[in-house]
Amino acid sequence: MKDFGLYVVMTNPVVGYAKCAEAAVKAGVKILQLRMKHASREEILEEARVVREITSNTGTLFIVNDSPEIASIVGADGVHIGQDDMSPSEVRRRYPTLKVVGLSTHNIFQVKKSLLEDVDYIGVGPVYATPTKDIPDPTLGLNIMKEMINLSPRPAVAIGGIDAERIKSVVEFGARNVAVVRAVCGSLNPEVAIKKLKSFLPI
C-alpha cells in the first residue's frame, strides 16, 4: 500500500453516516473507516451495508473498525484492528477476502513489533488528547509521533485530536497520512471540512 493522505474515521457524524460517506467519496478520500464503538452488531451491520454501497466502485476504500467478521459480511475492503483485537495473521487466515488490514500502535515498541506483522498500514497515536476513546492511550506528542512514523516502512497514519488547526504541525513533523474524526464528523458540511484538511497534505 502507498501513502494515501487523508483518512476519515466516521464516528457519530452529525449529518449521519450515509451523508458523511457520500461527502468523503465526493471529496476524494482514499480511505474511509466506520467506527461505532458502542453500537449493537445489528446497527453496525446496517450502517456498514449502506457505506459499502456508497463506496463501491469508487476510489474510496471502505474499512470497518475492530470487526473482521462484519467487514467480511458486508464485503468491505478491509478492517482496522487494535492491539487487543484478533491478530493480523489470524485475520488473514480466517477472512481472506479482506485485502487491507490496518493496526493501531501507541508506542515505539508496538511499531517495532508491527514490522513482523502482516499489515498494510499502521495507525500512530494518539498524537493529541482525544475524547473519542473511553480509556485513551497516553498522548504521544509530535516528536514521538515522528519517531514512530520514521520506523515504519509501511504507511503510518497519525491520529488523535487532529483538526484543521493542528494538521499543519503534524505534517511538518513528517506525517504524510492523517486520520481525523471530529474534524469531519462534527461538521454540518463534511465535504468542505474534508477539502480544507486535504489542502494541508502533500498527497
Summary of the structure (lengths in Angstrom):
residues: 203
radius of gyration: 15.4
end to end distance: 13.9
largest distance: 41.2
contacts: 690
relative contact order: 0.18
helix: 37%
strand: 17%
